[in-house]
Amino acid sequence: MTRQAALFDLDGVLLDSGPAVRTALVAVATCATATAPHRQTSHRAPCAAPGPRSWLFSVSPIRTTPAPAGGTARSPPRCPVRSLGVLTGLLALRSVNVALGVVTLHDRDRLSWFLPPALTDLLDVVITRQDAPAKPAPDGLHAALARVDVQPEQAVFVGDSPGDMSAARAAGVLALGATRGWHPPSALHTAGAHHLLPDPPPASDRPSCIT
């Protein structure tokens, strides 16, 4: 039987780095405020942080871990996976011998804290911008498929940006647009998405086996 592959963009599709980035920015701002000389500050209200994005199901909450008294801050928190629905879906694909991979713009040296172990263990290949020219070039998708020995016509790529859709089209794989990212569905469609993935159901509508 010809093997198939499912490739994914990382941030905005399988996980969300937004909470981790905001946590890091708050930590930096707090340290700067604590050590800087007193000065008059503006009373403008802070900008609201963008809401979490999701593809299959809601993002697991992320909690900050304060540094112990007299100690140093701990490593940045890993980015939350798209909850149990994502892991369940990936496990189902693995069970029928579908190769799983990620093609991301992130640096490889960040992945040790960026990727949760539960997700890393399910992936057959991860391609970063150190491994191939960045999307929308198709090189990263081609590199991932070569490593798992799957032909483009037997693969899909799930992304949440026009660049992801362009890369998938150029690589000859099926382009699936995740519509809960930063870009509207119309932008994904214009960029060449073959199909748009629907929004996740509300929590009350989820099957009991994955709630």
PEKAFEN-V841073 format. One line per field, one symbol per residue. phi: phi as a letter, one per 40 degrees, with the letter a starting at -180 (. if undefined). Layout:
# PEKAFEN-V841073
phi=???
This chain:
# PEKAFEN-V841073
phi=.ccbbbbbcccgbcabcddcccccccccccccccbcccacbcbcccccccccbabcaccccbbcbcccdgbbcccdccccccfcdccccccccccbgccbabbbccccccccbcccdccdccccabbbcccadcdcccdccccccccbfbcdcbbbbbabbdcccccccccgbccbcccbccbcdcccccchdcabccccccdcccdccbc
